[in-house]
């Protein structure tokens, strides 16, 4: 019978090879049966030496390859300056015993080359969008449109930010006193924001257009100003929701209303309250577009030290999550208004998230989008925080108020 002998006192060479891979042999168990055979033989396992790793001790004669695309690691200058073999052997022994000084040096060199390569790549691909942008138009003078106008205007004083509003009183207040008297009466707006009620003046020479008109009013509004819109003007949709009757998303509404199926479109979504954005509190959002260059340009235009912008190509996932979370927020408000408890709230939101994910993936969205900023992030903010308009509607409905009375008393339009 062939056996595998476990020597209780292996030689130094064999112990150095076997000990890193297997535990110490059990002195009580001498023979490990491997297979049956007419004769008795002894199997001895000899492991091949491990292939060279770029993070092992560097050899001065054959420098290892760097794991990144930066190239080959340089030889150790200390070994070149000191050709004494005894010193080299001593350094190698010290490297093995002390954890590997050369290994740390190899990692550091590889990291430095990788950083240099990434900086070079970023500098080649940086198109300086903010530097080239001279004018941005914001369609709508609501709370979030005003907040985004103030954010963009504060990034560059030489850039004109034109707000197209329908209320002449708000228009005057912004131009004369730099306040939106209806939504932010206590927040002074940057002086490079100019409000107007004339669509032609607002859109003339614009480099980007931020669309902040409520979804249900977007189609007739865009149809009325379509003759003043440049066919190549990039749109950034800030509106969340689905159009009633047609169930179209904003990425479908905008080109259809403008009569230009090739209108550049991107959508911005994520957990973001307008008042916190105006107060420059840390916020993270995601911009989605089928055009990667447009998504990158919007990211460069909007990103700042207090606003992080991620990019995505999943337009459907971002828009569906941003629209359906409004319905879930109303339901969460009803649970709160009826005092049904935290267990019911958790069950409702969990089931709602599952159904949103199921529907979005059936429509072609990526599951990972539903767990990101525009999905779970926006759902948590809208369902659990009192600043949410949709949650407030549900809360008052659950308390017994009538829907008409709730809507007539609200200063803002709910996103449904």
Beta strands, then each sheet from edge to edge (+ up, - down):
strand 1: 2-5
strand 2: 31-35
strand 3: 42-43
strand 4: 135-139
strand 5: 160-164
strand 6: 193-196
strand 7: 208-211
strand 8: 234-237
strand 9: 265-269
strand 10: 283-288
strand 11: 307-312
sheet 1: 2+ 1- 3-
sheet 2: 6+ 5+ 4+ 7+ 8+ 9+ 10- 11-
end
